Amino acid sequence: MNPCPAPPLTLPEELLLLGLDPVRGRPLVTRPFLRYGLAGAALADLEAAGRIVEQGGRVAVARPLPLGDPVLDGALAALPGPDKHHKGVRAQRWVRRTGGTVHELCVRQLEGRGAIRREARRALGLFPYERFPTGPVDLAGPARARFKAALDAGLPDPRTRALAALAAACDLDRKLLPGNGHRAARRGLRRLARAEWPAHAVERVVREDKSAAAG
């Protein structure tokens, strides 16, 4: 009997694979920025599954039924439940507050798939941090190939547009499309990030962090 095929990657998992250096296991962008992107990716997946609605920058749960995926069900549980007013929570606030939670859910899921390994390290022998190099099952290589093929095809479907917008929103576009030859493509992805509401929420939180750091 053939083994059951592995379930497809969620958007947060795919974005995390794109955002990690496969050898060093470190984020290719500022760590909080990538985590904001993962939270935005969870919102995009939950909206596509009909579990949440967005209006005026606020997110509300429309159907609290679990999807059977630990990453998305964990993100759904972190959203306020539906009420008679359906006010929900501001997307930016949720992205900032929940990025770390979604990141941990993704790491556990990708560890279980064999796609990454969790390594505990200490900077200067004192400060603990973690790295996530590629595991025995290469899912990062195919994810990058799919991303490139989608870009070459003009982002032909909503899922690839959402992924590309989120990559741009958390500054990952500069790593995936480096150099002057991709400048026009990066500008297009930045416009897309402002048009897709989950990515726009991420982009605004990233911009707030940059302004605070500059100030």
C-alpha positions as CSV (number, residue, x, y, z in Angstrom):
1,M,0.0,0.0,0.0
2,N,1.4,3.4,-1.0
3,P,2.0,5.9,1.9
4,C,-0.4,8.8,2.2
5,P,1.0,11.9,0.5
6,A,2.1,14.7,2.8
7,P,-0.4,17.6,3.1
8,P,0.4,20.6,1.1
9,L,2.3,23.5,2.6
10,T,0.4,26.3,4.1
11,L,1.3,29.8,3.1
12,P,3.1,30.5,6.4
13,E,5.2,27.4,6.0
14,E,6.1,28.2,2.4
15,L,7.0,31.8,3.4
16,L,9.2,30.5,6.2
17,L,11.0,28.2,3.9
18,L,11.6,31.1,1.5
19,G,12.8,33.3,4.4
20,L,15.4,31.0,5.9
21,D,19.0,30.6,4.8
22,P,19.0,26.8,4.0
23,V,22.6,26.3,5.2
24,R,22.9,28.7,8.1
25,G,19.3,28.4,9.2
26,R,19.0,32.1,9.9
27,P,16.3,34.4,8.6
28,L,17.3,36.3,5.5
29,V,15.6,39.4,6.8
30,T,15.1,41.0,10.2
31,R,13.7,38.3,12.4
32,P,10.5,40.2,13.5
33,F,9.8,41.2,9.9
34,L,9.7,37.6,8.8
35,R,7.4,36.7,11.8
36,Y,5.0,39.5,10.8
37,G,5.0,38.0,7.3
38,L,4.1,34.6,8.7
39,A,1.1,36.1,10.6
40,G,0.0,37.8,7.5
41,A,0.3,34.6,5.6
42,A,-1.9,32.8,8.1
43,L,-4.6,35.5,7.6
44,A,-4.4,35.1,3.9
45,D,-4.9,31.3,4.2
46,L,-7.7,31.7,6.7
47,E,-9.5,34.2,4.4
48,A,-9.1,31.8,1.4
49,A,-10.7,29.0,3.6
50,G,-13.7,31.2,4.5
51,R,-12.8,31.3,8.1
52,I,-12.3,35.1,8.5
53,V,-13.5,38.3,7.0
54,E,-11.8,41.7,6.8
55,Q,-13.4,45.1,6.7
56,G,-11.8,48.5,7.2
57,G,-8.6,47.0,8.4
58,R,-10.3,44.8,11.0
59,V,-10.4,41.0,11.0
60,A,-13.3,39.0,12.4
61,V,-13.9,35.2,12.6
62,A,-16.7,34.2,10.3
63,R,-16.6,30.4,10.8
64,P,-14.7,29.1,13.8
65,L,-14.5,25.6,12.5
66,P,-11.0,24.1,12.5
67,L,-9.3,23.2,9.3
68,G,-7.3,20.2,10.6
69,D,-4.0,22.0,10.1
70,P,-2.0,22.8,13.3
71,V,-0.6,26.1,11.9
72,L,-3.9,27.5,10.6
73,D,-6.0,26.2,13.5
74,G,-3.5,27.7,15.9
75,A,-3.8,31.1,14.1
76,L,-7.6,30.9,14.0
77,A,-7.7,30.2,17.8
78,A,-5.6,33.3,18.4
79,L,-8.2,35.5,16.7
80,P,-11.1,36.8,18.8
81,G,-14.3,34.8,18.3
82,P,-17.3,36.1,16.3
83,D,-19.7,38.5,18.1
84,K,-22.9,40.1,17.1
85,H,-21.1,43.3,16.0
86,H,-18.3,41.4,14.1
87,K,-15.8,44.2,15.0
88,G,-12.9,41.8,15.3
89,V,-9.3,43.0,15.8
90,R,-7.1,45.4,13.8
91,A,-5.1,43.3,11.4
92,Q,-1.9,45.3,12.1
93,R,-2.2,44.7,15.9
94,W,-2.8,41.0,15.4
95,V,0.1,40.6,13.0
96,R,2.5,42.3,15.5
97,R,1.1,40.4,18.5
98,T,0.9,36.9,16.9
99,G,3.9,36.6,14.6
100,G,5.9,34.7,17.2
101,T,3.1,32.3,17.8
102,V,2.7,31.5,14.1
103,H,6.4,31.2,13.7
104,E,6.6,28.5,16.4
105,L,3.7,26.6,14.9
106,C,5.4,26.7,11.5
107,V,8.7,25.5,13.0
108,R,7.0,22.5,14.7
109,Q,5.1,21.6,11.5
110,L,8.2,21.8,9.3
111,E,10.3,19.9,11.8
112,G,7.6,17.2,11.7
113,R,7.8,17.1,7.9
114,G,11.6,16.8,8.1
115,A,12.1,20.0,6.2
116,I,14.1,21.9,8.9
117,R,16.1,21.1,12.0
118,R,16.0,23.2,15.2
119,E,19.4,24.0,16.7
120,A,19.9,25.8,20.0
121,R,22.9,28.2,19.9
122,R,24.4,31.0,22.1
123,A,25.7,34.2,20.8
124,L,29.0,35.2,22.5
125,G,28.4,32.2,24.7
126,L,25.7,34.0,26.5
127,F,22.6,34.9,24.5
128,P,20.4,32.0,23.4
129,Y,19.0,31.8,19.9
130,E,17.8,29.2,17.5
131,R,18.8,28.2,13.9
132,F,16.7,26.2,11.5
133,P,18.9,24.7,8.8
134,T,17.4,22.4,6.1
135,G,16.5,18.9,7.3
136,P,16.6,15.6,5.5
137,V,13.6,16.4,3.3
138,D,14.2,19.2,0.9
139,L,11.1,21.3,0.8
140,A,12.9,24.7,0.6
141,G,14.3,24.0,-2.9
142,P,11.0,23.2,-4.5
143,A,9.4,26.1,-2.7
144,R,11.9,28.5,-4.3
145,A,11.5,26.9,-7.7
146,R,7.7,27.3,-7.4
147,F,8.1,30.9,-6.4
148,K,10.4,31.7,-9.4
149,A,8.0,29.8,-11.8
150,A,5.1,31.8,-10.5
151,L,6.9,35.1,-11.0
152,D,7.9,34.1,-14.5
153,A,4.3,33.2,-15.2
154,G,3.0,36.6,-13.9
155,L,1.6,35.3,-10.6
156,P,-1.3,33.6,-12.3
157,D,-3.4,32.7,-9.2
158,P,-4.5,34.3,-5.9
159,R,-2.2,32.1,-3.7
160,T,1.0,33.0,-5.6
161,R,0.0,36.6,-5.6
162,A,-0.6,36.5,-1.8
163,L,2.8,34.8,-1.3
164,A,4.6,37.3,-3.4
165,A,2.9,40.2,-1.8
166,L,3.8,38.9,1.7
167,A,7.4,38.4,0.7
168,A,7.6,42.0,-0.4
169,A,5.9,43.3,2.7
170,C,8.5,41.7,5.0
171,D,11.4,42.9,2.8
172,L,12.2,39.3,1.6
173,D,11.8,40.4,-2.1
174,R,15.3,42.0,-1.9
175,K,16.8,38.6,-1.0
176,L,14.8,36.6,-3.5
177,L,15.2,39.1,-6.3
178,P,18.5,40.8,-5.7
179,G,20.3,43.3,-7.9
180,N,19.4,46.0,-10.3
181,G,18.1,43.6,-12.9
182,H,15.1,42.8,-10.7
183,R,14.3,46.4,-9.7
184,A,11.2,46.6,-11.8
185,A,9.9,43.2,-10.5
186,R,10.5,44.4,-6.9
187,R,8.5,47.6,-7.5
188,G,5.7,45.5,-8.9
189,L,5.7,43.3,-5.8
190,R,5.7,46.3,-3.5
191,R,2.6,47.6,-5.3
192,L,1.0,44.2,-4.9
193,A,1.8,44.3,-1.2
194,R,-0.2,47.5,-0.8
195,A,-3.2,46.0,-2.7
196,E,-3.5,42.7,-0.7
197,W,-4.8,43.5,2.7
198,P,-2.9,40.8,4.7
199,A,0.4,41.9,3.1
200,H,-0.5,45.6,3.6
201,A,-1.0,45.0,7.3
202,V,2.5,43.4,7.4
203,E,4.0,46.2,5.4
204,R,2.6,48.8,7.8
205,V,3.9,47.1,10.9
206,V,7.4,46.7,9.2
207,R,7.3,50.4,8.3
208,E,6.4,51.3,11.9
209,D,9.4,49.3,13.2
210,K,11.7,51.0,10.7
211,S,10.5,54.5,11.7
212,A,10.9,53.7,15.4
213,A,14.4,52.4,14.8
214,A,15.3,55.5,12.7
215,G,13.9,57.8,15.4
